Amino acid sequence: MTMPYDHALLWIAEASLQMPLPEGWEETGAHAGQTMYENLELNVRTDVRPQTVICRNLFQVCMMM
């Protein structure tokens, strides 16, 4: 199977991998084989890297301009 090359997804993935965890976030270990991230101040727990969400939002804002 050949996947289409998507510049947007590649940028999001590469940029987020270079970023440290944002302030307040910590890696809390794995659940069902996936790494979990938690922010106690915001009372949020997710399996999506916070950096990925930040980069995805930046990309969407740039696309609206």
C-alpha positions in Angstrom: 0.0 0.0 0.0 1.4 3.4 -0.9 0.3 6.4 1.2 0.0 9.8 -0.4 2.7 12.3 0.5 1.1 15.0 2.7 3.3 18.0 3.4 1.0 19.2 6.2 1.1 16.0 8.1 4.8 15.7 7.7 5.4 19.2 9.0 3.2 18.5 12.0 4.9 15.3 12.8 8.5 16.6 12.4 7.9 19.8 14.3 6.2 18.2 17.2 9.0 15.6 17.6 11.5 18.4 18.0 9.5 20.2 20.8 9.9 19.4 24.5 6.8 18.8 26.5 5.0 22.0 27.3 5.1 23.4 30.8 2.7 21.5 33.1 2.7 18.3 31.1 4.3 15.0 32.0 4.6 11.6 30.5 2.8 9.3 32.9 3.6 5.9 31.4 1.9 3.5 29.1 -1.7 2.3 29.0 -2.6 -0.5 26.6 0.7 0.0 24.9 0.3 3.8 24.4 2.2 6.5 26.2 0.0 8.7 28.2 0.4 12.5 28.9 -1.1 14.3 31.9 -1.5 17.9 33.0 -2.7 18.0 36.6 -3.3 21.8 36.5 -5.7 21.4 33.6 -7.0 18.0 34.8 -6.4 16.5 31.3 -5.0 13.1 30.4 -4.5 12.0 26.8 -2.6 9.6 24.6 -2.0 12.4 22.0 1.3 14.2 22.5 0.6 17.8 23.5 3.2 19.0 21.1 1.3 17.4 18.2 -1.9 19.3 19.2 0.1 22.6 19.4 1.7 22.0 15.9 -1.7 20.9 14.4 -3.3 24.1 15.7 -0.5 26.3 14.5 -0.8 24.7 11.0 -4.6 25.3 11.0 -4.2 29.0 12.0 -1.6 29.5 9.2 -3.9 27.9 6.6 -6.7 30.3 7.5 -4.5 33.4 6.8 
